């Protein structure tokens, strides 16, 4: 799981609210984290591996969408590995972790492990948040025809730069002037929590707005394609909207418990004594959401692959074979000539009724292709329709 409480626990003089959740059934909590992260890690890798009888997913030359989706999955995989490693050490070496509570201890390795593992988990998940934000931005720019392969360099600079900067800044403020002096006041903790939850809240607030504007722009593109809005085009717009909805649904499900838990713990911190009887329900709710976080945070990786690609099946093709990438431009490819279907053969559906070869039509096809590439889910009727290839 990813929570700023992990870094706060590294302080020997941690606050009472952090002490409450971190000392609540630690063995059970670590076991839950290991189980959830392991299942998610295995299923995520299974989803991404090539499957027998399926054509490999390809990325158009002018698109960065597939790269962003892959990087989001990689961040989730790295985060899951961090959760498994950290929880395994806590579960297997309780005496080693107990030394963190010693304020004047001479052994620095327990504290170094505590800080390092917590920073790793926070960094990779924070980078995943920024990549998800970049995906929303890229989707909007693609429709506006302002994005291309070159923008991925800017996304890398923004994502990793902001993730590292916020993580280092938050940790530095939390542990200033030394590890044994942190958590003496909220002036240490609040900046750390802000830098941790800023990208999460950004995705929750801004991404739905960008997705909504993108869907509206897609509808305008499809209407302008032939001057009419056919049933197939309406279905394609609905599929794109549904894909964005599934992405946001997974994100909210996996991370809303973090916001609820943090709100409850901050409320407890404001009380003179968190062990008072009137606060029993608040304490119980905080502990319940704490366990829920341990389950849902690591599961984001697998759930995102379902939202991105759908269920890709169990039959993994591990045989290496040399493949040529037969990608052709949208303006020159046809269904019969291309052995591997493009992510969305939108133009092939248009060719059935009318052949369009203008530059504007080609750009429209490429924009729709970039938005809907990668997903292979759907029923047999949907998969068999050329317009929905890749969904």
Secondary structure, 3 states (H helix, E strand, C coil): CCCCHHHHCCCCCCCHHHHHHHCCCHHHHHHHHHHHHHHHHHHHHHHHCCECCCCCCCCCCCCCHHHHHHHHHHHHHHHHHHHHHHHHHHHHCHHHHHHHHCCCCCCCHHHHHHHHHHHHHHHHHHHHHHHHHHHHHHHHHHHCCCCCCCHHHHHHHHHHHHHHHHHHHHHHHHCCCCHHHCCCCHHHHHHHHHHHHHHHHHHHHHHHHHHHHHHHHHHHHHHHHHCCCCHHHHHHHHHHHHHHHHHHHHHHHHHHHHHHHHHHHHHHHCCCCCCCHHHHHHHHHHHHHHHHHHHHHHHHHHHHHHHHHCCCCCCECCCCCCCCCCCCCCCCCCCCCCCCCCCCCHHHHHHCCCCCCCHHHHHHHHHHHHHHCCCCCCCHHHHHCHHHCCC
